[in-house]
Amino acid sequence: MTEREKFNYEEFDEVLEELKQQEYEKVALQGPDGIKPQIIDFADEMREHGIEPVIIGASTFGACGIADDKAETMGAEALVHVGHTRFLHPERADMDDMNVYYLPYREDRDLMGVLREHYEEIEADTVGLIGVTQYMDRAEPAREFLESKGYEVVEGKTGLRTTEPGQVLGCDAGAAHNISHKVDAFVFLGSGHFHPSQVSEAGKDVYVVDPYEKHIWVEPANSLDDEMRAEYARVLKHKDKQKWGIVTSSKKGQNYMRAVEIAKEKLEKHGKDVYVFVEDRIFEPDYKGFGIDIFVNCACPRMTKDWQDMAYVSPKALEMLDKAEEESTQ
């Protein structure tokens, strides 16, 4: 596979043609760290066709972080978001304030080779087929191969935030949960533990076809239970503290204001002083020094796992305040 094929240049050519038809004079580009060299390539091609490129310097972790405000500030008429598919906000917030063109990134590693060599390690009769955007272009051949080997394959659905059937995000494993009652286990196309662990919450083992590790390994069902128990323990440890913070993001896809309202209402019901914080990119050091005892994450759910020094929990963990109050009155 050539470099041009690997980085979706054919799809970019289609986007470029649309930009030309719309007669845009200035267009912004944004993408994640791993494909920044290709962002420069895209900028060069746009310039060759008479379109002035503006590059968003900050890395993006998903289409939840559409940088249309920065693009508009620089006078861009459209934004090309490289690396991800369109993000659907579960609170129905507007994610498309300007003309945004999505150019998903497809990884060229030999995932199908791994599946063909190790498929016998999948110990389940009926499997749900899911994965991350980088490998969803392999979903159909993976399904055909598994069925040829006698597996019954249930294709994943879309989740609340996703647009590709079977696609899993770190904040949305709905593609798996929606079919969990039909399958014995999941076959996940991708790598790393973060996404498979979200899928495991559907209560089934996850067979990860990993093109980086070059084998199939298993994420056990409900593997996040220990993390959730740790969050519960954190809430109980701080249940008598007065100052609680709620953190959300100004990024459109991470700005969960309804979740903020629900968390704030619950905390105030328990007599807490509540302070709401907002920032674009959220870093733990920025929240030191306020004198807040514990923070509730109403932004990207992944951040709950990233904070190391300060107490930080998901909104779900606040149910322990109700349980603690019930136990104290018995």
Kinemage of the C-alpha trace (Angstrom):
@kinemage 1
@onewidth
@group {chain A} dominant
@subgroup {mainchain}
@vectorlist {calphas} color= white
{ca met a 1} P 0.000 0.000 0.000
{ca thr a 2} L 1.423 3.372 -0.990
{ca glu a 3} L 1.678 6.363 1.315
{ca arg a 4} L -1.004 8.090 -0.772
{ca glu a 5} L -3.411 5.179 -0.250
{ca lys a 6} L -2.549 4.787 3.417
{ca phe a 7} L -3.527 8.316 4.336
{ca asn a 8} L -6.763 8.554 2.369
{ca tyr a 9} L -5.472 10.847 -0.324
{ca glu a 10} L -8.183 9.588 -2.658
{ca glu a 11} L -10.811 10.637 -0.125
{ca phe a 12} L -8.970 13.926 0.382
{ca asp a 13} L -9.100 14.519 -3.372
{ca glu a 14} L -12.889 14.210 -3.166
{ca val a 15} L -12.992 16.714 -0.317
{ca leu a 16} L -10.640 19.015 -2.205
{ca glu a 17} L -12.923 18.909 -5.240
{ca glu a 18} L -15.871 19.900 -3.032
{ca leu a 19} L -13.870 22.774 -1.532
{ca lys a 20} L -13.079 24.006 -5.030
{ca gln a 21} L -16.706 23.742 -6.142
{ca gln a 22} L -17.755 25.818 -3.147
{ca glu a 23} L -15.098 28.378 -4.143
{ca tyr a 24} L -13.659 28.604 -0.638
{ca glu a 25} L -10.657 30.895 -0.457
{ca lys a 26} L -9.409 29.913 2.996
{ca val a 27} L -9.893 26.516 4.713
{ca ala a 28} L -8.652 25.242 8.075
{ca leu a 29} L -7.152 21.791 8.771
{ca gln a 30} L -6.951 19.892 12.050
{ca gly a 31} L -5.981 16.375 13.099
{ca pro a 32} L -4.316 14.207 15.774
{ca asp a 33} L -0.600 13.930 16.533
{ca gly a 34} L 0.004 10.737 14.564
{ca ile a 35} L -0.794 12.177 11.150
{ca lys a 36} L 0.482 15.743 11.364
{ca pro a 37} L 2.887 15.232 8.423
{ca gln a 38} L -0.111 14.416 6.258
{ca ile a 39} L -1.818 17.625 7.416
{ca ile a 40} L 1.116 19.480 5.831
{ca asp a 41} L 0.704 17.422 2.651
{ca phe a 42} L -2.986 18.336 2.523
{ca ala a 43} L -2.140 22.007 3.103
{ca asp a 44} L 0.343 21.933 0.205
{ca glu a 45} L -2.252 20.413 -2.143
{ca met a 46} L -4.875 22.965 -1.113
{ca arg a 47} L -2.447 25.793 -1.797
{ca glu a 48} L -1.683 24.356 -5.247
{ca his a 49} L -5.389 24.618 -6.032
{ca gly a 50} L -5.701 28.224 -4.924
{ca ile a 51} L -7.038 27.599 -1.407
{ca glu a 52} L -5.202 29.221 1.488
{ca pro a 53} L -4.723 26.660 4.318
{ca val a 54} L -4.854 27.491 8.017
{ca ile a 55} L -3.549 24.727 10.304
{ca ile a 56} L -4.876 24.241 13.832
{ca gly a 57} L -1.713 23.594 15.853
{ca ala a 58} L -3.225 21.844 18.865
{ca ser a 59} L -3.708 18.105 18.487
{ca thr a 60} L -7.255 16.768 18.483
{ca phe a 61} L -8.283 13.574 20.250
{ca gly a 62} L -11.515 13.104 18.336
{ca ala a 63} L -14.242 14.781 16.353
{ca cys a 64} L -15.624 15.920 19.713
{ca gly a 65} L -12.971 18.641 19.481
{ca ile a 66} L -14.041 20.423 16.306
{ca ala a 67} L -11.988 23.635 16.113
{ca asp a 68} L -14.452 25.697 14.122
{ca asp a 69} L -14.133 28.650 16.514
{ca lys a 70} L -10.388 28.850 15.835
{ca ala a 71} L -10.997 28.402 12.116
{ca glu a 72} L -13.524 31.215 12.056
{ca thr a 73} L -11.203 33.463 14.061
{ca met a 74} L -8.630 33.052 11.283
{ca gly a 75} L -11.205 33.840 8.605
{ca ala a 76} L -11.568 30.285 7.287
{ca glu a 77} L -14.792 29.444 5.505
{ca ala a 78} L -14.622 25.695 6.152
{ca leu a 79} L -12.746 23.109 8.231
{ca val a 80} L -11.306 19.767 7.162
{ca his a 81} L -11.178 17.456 10.197
{ca val a 82} L -8.679 14.667 9.537
{ca gly a 83} L -8.596 11.368 11.412
{ca his a 84} L -12.147 10.873 12.656
{ca thr a 85} L -15.741 10.484 11.568
{ca arg a 86} L -18.537 12.891 12.431
{ca phe a 87} L -19.325 13.036 16.166
{ca leu a 88} L -22.937 13.110 17.292
{ca his a 89} L -23.488 14.912 20.601
{ca pro a 90} L -25.736 12.798 22.876
{ca glu a 91} L -27.211 15.925 24.464
{ca arg a 92} L -28.157 17.092 20.951
{ca ala a 93} L -25.824 20.078 21.126
{ca asp a 94} L -24.920 21.683 17.799
{ca met a 95} L -21.684 20.183 16.453
{ca asp a 96} L -21.697 21.767 12.997
{ca asp a 97} L -21.580 25.553 13.207
{ca met a 98} L -19.554 25.864 10.022
{ca asn a 99} L -18.829 23.727 6.961
{ca val a 100} L -16.913 20.733 8.341
{ca tyr a 101} L -15.523 17.979 6.112
{ca tyr a 102} L -14.536 14.732 7.849
{ca leu a 103} L -11.639 12.662 6.532
{ca pro a 104} L -11.294 9.452 8.621
{ca tyr a 105} L -7.875 7.848 8.974
{ca arg a 106} L -7.532 4.152 8.070
{ca glu a 107} L -4.517 2.351 9.508
{ca asp a 108} L -2.719 0.076 7.020
{ca arg a 109} L -1.403 -2.537 9.474
{ca asp a 110} L -2.144 -6.169 8.631
{ca leu a 111} L -5.174 -6.763 10.821
{ca met a 112} L -6.643 -9.402 8.501
{ca gly a 113} L -3.403 -11.381 8.636
{ca val a 114} L -3.658 -11.499 12.419
{ca leu a 115} L -7.276 -12.639 12.222
{ca arg a 116} L -6.523 -15.389 9.702
{ca glu a 117} L -3.606 -16.727 11.738
{ca his a 118} L -5.236 -16.619 15.191
{ca tyr a 119} L -9.001 -16.909 14.646
{ca glu a 120} L -9.156 -20.316 16.379
{ca glu a 121} L -8.425 -18.545 19.669
{ca ile a 122} L -11.917 -17.012 19.534
{ca glu a 123} L -13.865 -19.354 21.813
{ca ala a 124} L -17.423 -18.292 21.068
{ca asp a 125} L -20.062 -19.360 18.590
{ca thr a 126} L -21.838 -16.040 18.062
{ca val a 127} L -19.742 -12.884 18.053
{ca gly a 128} L -20.436 -9.182 17.730
{ca leu a 129} L -18.116 -7.419 15.282
{ca ile a 130} L -16.954 -3.957 16.346
{ca gly a 131} L -13.837 -1.799 16.256
{ca val a 132} L -12.293 1.643 16.010
{ca thr a 133} L -12.458 3.935 13.001
{ca gln a 134} L -8.930 3.079 11.852
{ca tyr a 135} L -9.995 -0.485 11.025
{ca met a 136} L -13.697 -0.289 10.236
{ca asp a 137} L -12.868 -0.502 6.526
{ca arg a 138} L -11.846 -4.097 7.358
{ca ala a 139} L -15.172 -4.952 9.017
{ca glu a 140} L -16.781 -6.527 5.941
{ca pro a 141} L -13.852 -8.818 5.023
{ca ala a 142} L -13.505 -9.743 8.710
{ca arg a 143} L -17.177 -10.697 8.844
{ca glu a 144} L -16.915 -12.777 5.675
{ca phe a 145} L -13.820 -14.573 6.956
{ca leu a 146} L -15.312 -15.384 10.352
{ca glu a 147} L -18.505 -16.682 8.778
{ca ser a 148} L -16.457 -18.877 6.429
{ca lys a 149} L -14.916 -20.458 9.545
{ca gly a 150} L -18.307 -21.236 11.083
{ca tyr a 151} L -18.849 -18.271 13.392
{ca glu a 152} L -22.179 -16.515 13.503
{ca val a 153} L -21.419 -12.811 13.223
{ca val a 154} L -23.671 -10.007 14.446
{ca glu a 155} L -22.606 -6.669 13.053
{ca gly a 156} L -22.428 -3.774 15.497
{ca lys a 157} L -24.909 -0.921 15.395
{ca thr a 158} L -24.203 2.779 15.712
{ca gly a 159} L -23.985 4.317 19.172
{ca leu a 160} L -25.227 7.647 20.487
{ca arg a 161} L -22.171 9.493 19.214
{ca thr a 162} L -21.005 7.405 16.228
{ca thr a 163} L -21.853 7.348 12.528
{ca glu a 164} L -20.248 4.065 11.363
{ca pro a 165} L -21.978 0.752 12.246
{ca gly a 166} L -19.820 -1.125 14.737
{ca gln a 167} L -17.647 1.888 15.502
{ca val a 168} L -16.529 2.297 19.122
{ca leu a 169} L -15.287 5.505 20.755
{ca gly a 170} L -13.676 5.897 24.150
{ca cys a 171} L -16.853 7.655 25.268
{ca asp a 172} L -19.335 5.461 23.382
{ca ala a 173} L -19.423 1.664 23.223
{ca gly a 174} L -23.085 1.689 22.242
{ca ala a 175} L -22.253 -0.278 19.097
{ca ala a 176} L -21.506 -3.215 21.409
{ca his a 177} L -24.140 -2.649 24.078
{ca asn a 178} L -26.874 -2.523 21.437
{ca ile a 179} L -26.172 -6.110 20.357
{ca ser a 180} L -24.796 -7.649 23.572
{ca his a 181} L -27.965 -9.681 24.154
{ca lys a 182} L -27.444 -11.432 20.808
{ca val a 183} L -23.822 -12.528 21.182
{ca asp a 184} L -21.566 -14.757 23.286
{ca ala a 185} L -18.534 -12.457 22.927
{ca phe a 186} L -17.173 -9.594 20.848
{ca val a 187} L -14.484 -9.476 18.183
{ca phe a 188} L -12.818 -6.081 18.343
{ca leu a 189} L -10.774 -4.696 15.449
{ca gly a 190} L -8.102 -2.495 16.978
{ca ser a 191} L -5.432 -2.262 19.648
{ca gly a 192} L -4.862 -1.040 23.206
{ca his a 193} L -6.960 -1.662 26.311
{ca phe a 194} L -8.905 1.585 26.486
{ca his a 195} L -11.584 0.915 23.870
{ca pro a 196} L -11.970 -2.838 24.569
{ca ser a 197} L -12.412 -2.074 28.262
{ca gln a 198} L -15.368 0.165 27.405
{ca val a 199} L -16.843 -2.678 25.335
{ca ser a 200} L -16.340 -5.135 28.203
{ca glu a 201} L -18.934 -3.219 30.214
{ca ala a 202} L -21.514 -4.932 28.001
{ca gly a 203} L -20.806 -8.026 30.095
{ca lys a 204} L -19.050 -10.180 27.492
{ca asp a 205} L -15.442 -11.119 26.777
{ca val a 206} L -13.767 -9.078 24.043
{ca tyr a 207} L -11.392 -10.792 21.595
{ca val a 208} L -9.048 -8.055 20.399
{ca val a 209} L -7.595 -8.567 16.913
{ca asp a 210} L -4.488 -6.482 17.536
{ca pro a 211} L -2.312 -5.596 14.509
{ca tyr a 212} L 0.331 -4.023 16.756
{ca glu a 213} L 0.750 -7.029 19.066
{ca lys a 214} L 0.115 -9.338 16.071
{ca his a 215} L -2.123 -11.723 17.963
{ca ile a 216} L -5.593 -11.971 19.485
{ca trp a 217} L -5.875 -11.297 23.209
{ca val a 218} L -8.876 -11.172 25.539
{ca glu a 219} L -10.266 -8.227 27.493
{ca pro a 220} L -12.389 -9.938 30.161
{ca ala a 221} L -16.033 -9.038 30.692
{ca asn a 222} L -16.659 -6.078 33.006
{ca ser a 223} L -12.965 -5.260 33.267
{ca leu a 224} L -13.749 -1.726 34.460
{ca asp a 225} L -15.453 -2.916 37.642
{ca asp a 226} L -12.296 -2.337 39.683
{ca glu a 227} L -11.987 1.239 38.380
{ca met a 228} L -15.616 1.934 39.214
{ca arg a 229} L -15.161 0.531 42.711
{ca ala a 230} L -12.143 2.830 43.131
{ca glu a 231} L -14.317 5.814 42.163
{ca tyr a 232} L -16.988 4.752 44.642
{ca ala a 233} L -14.320 4.526 47.347
{ca arg a 234} L -13.080 7.998 46.397
{ca val a 235} L -16.555 9.477 46.851
{ca leu a 236} L -16.981 7.782 50.212
{ca lys a 237} L -13.582 9.054 51.333
{ca his a 238} L -14.620 12.636 50.526
{ca lys a 239} L -18.322 12.426 51.393
{ca asp a 240} L -17.936 14.776 54.357
{ca lys a 241} L -15.883 17.358 52.440
{ca gln a 242} L -17.678 20.611 51.629
{ca lys a 243} L -16.121 21.964 48.437
{ca trp a 244} L -16.819 19.999 45.265
{ca gly a 245} L -15.885 20.988 41.723
{ca ile a 246} L -17.514 20.025 38.439
{ca val a 247} L -15.334 20.112 35.336
{ca thr a 248} L -16.596 20.376 31.760
{ca ser a 249} L -14.961 21.341 28.494
{ca ser a 250} L -15.638 24.157 26.068
{ca lys a 251} L -15.066 21.664 23.252
{ca lys a 252} L -18.448 21.113 21.662
{ca gly a 253} L -18.364 17.349 21.929
{ca gln a 254} L -17.182 17.411 25.545
{ca asn a 255} L -19.505 20.109 26.849
{ca tyr a 256} L -22.122 18.087 28.721
{ca met a 257} L -24.175 20.812 30.359
{ca arg a 258} L -27.086 18.534 31.191
{ca ala a 259} L -24.670 16.254 33.055
{ca val a 260} L -23.305 19.326 34.844
{ca glu a 261} L -26.820 20.323 35.930
{ca ile a 262} L -27.641 16.821 37.194
{ca ala a 263} L -24.377 16.508 39.128
{ca lys a 264} L -24.756 20.009 40.587
{ca glu a 265} L -28.315 19.287 41.705
{ca lys a 266} L -27.288 16.043 43.396
{ca leu a 267} L -24.337 17.622 45.197
{ca glu a 268} L -26.387 20.584 46.401
{ca lys a 269} L -29.040 18.166 47.628
{ca his a 270} L -26.342 16.769 49.878
{ca gly a 271} L -25.421 20.243 51.105
{ca lys a 272} L -22.209 20.684 49.165
{ca asp a 273} L -20.716 23.942 47.918
{ca val a 274} L -20.425 23.401 44.164
{ca tyr a 275} L -18.099 25.196 41.738
{ca val a 276} L -18.325 24.662 37.979
{ca phe a 277} L -15.098 24.870 35.948
{ca val a 278} L -14.697 25.015 32.169
{ca glu a 279} L -11.644 24.857 29.930
{ca asp a 280} L -10.787 23.831 26.371
{ca arg a 281} L -8.011 21.295 27.045
{ca ile a 282} L -8.214 20.086 30.627
{ca phe a 283} L -4.980 19.437 32.517
{ca glu a 284} L -4.845 18.353 36.144
{ca pro a 285} L -2.251 20.974 37.288
{ca asp a 286} L -4.629 23.790 36.313
{ca tyr a 287} L -7.061 22.684 39.026
{ca lys a 288} L -4.615 22.724 41.890
{ca gly a 289} L -4.708 25.664 44.268
{ca phe a 290} L -8.467 26.298 44.293
{ca gly a 291} L -8.947 24.476 47.572
{ca ile a 292} L -11.461 22.073 46.000
{ca asp a 293} L -11.600 18.697 47.733
{ca ile a 294} L -12.853 16.536 44.840
{ca phe a 295} L -13.846 17.063 41.196
{ca val a 296} L -16.605 15.495 39.091
{ca asn a 297} L -15.761 14.925 35.428
{ca cys a 298} L -18.500 16.112 33.061
{ca ala a 299} L -16.193 16.333 30.043
{ca cys a 300} L -14.325 13.536 28.243
{ca pro a 301} L -14.760 10.343 30.324
{ca arg a 302} L -11.187 9.322 29.569
{ca met a 303} L -9.876 12.110 31.798
{ca thr a 304} L -11.164 10.380 34.910
{ca lys a 305} L -8.451 7.777 34.297
{ca asp a 306} L -5.718 10.324 33.569
{ca trp a 307} L -5.722 12.357 36.778
{ca gln a 308} L -3.181 11.053 39.273
{ca asp a 309} L -2.789 13.495 42.167
{ca met a 310} L -6.274 14.892 42.750
{ca ala a 311} L -9.573 13.205 43.536
{ca tyr a 312} L -11.589 12.971 40.320
{ca val a 313} L -14.698 10.868 39.674
{ca ser a 314} L -17.376 10.305 37.041
{ca pro a 315} L -20.975 11.475 37.639
{ca lys a 316} L -22.103 7.871 38.126
{ca ala a 317} L -19.938 7.590 41.252
{ca leu a 318} L -22.063 10.263 42.975
{ca glu a 319} L -24.734 7.636 43.618
{ca met a 320} L -22.560 6.623 46.581
{ca leu a 321} L -23.599 9.837 48.345
{ca asp a 322} L -27.202 8.621 48.292
{ca lys a 323} L -26.189 5.189 49.550
{ca ala a 324} L -24.058 6.669 52.331
{ca glu a 325} L -26.966 8.863 53.441
{ca glu a 326} L -29.359 5.925 53.403
{ca glu a 327} L -26.982 3.853 55.538
{ca ser a 328} L -26.523 6.696 58.029
{ca thr a 329} L -30.279 6.945 58.616
{ca gln a 330} L -30.862 3.227 59.147
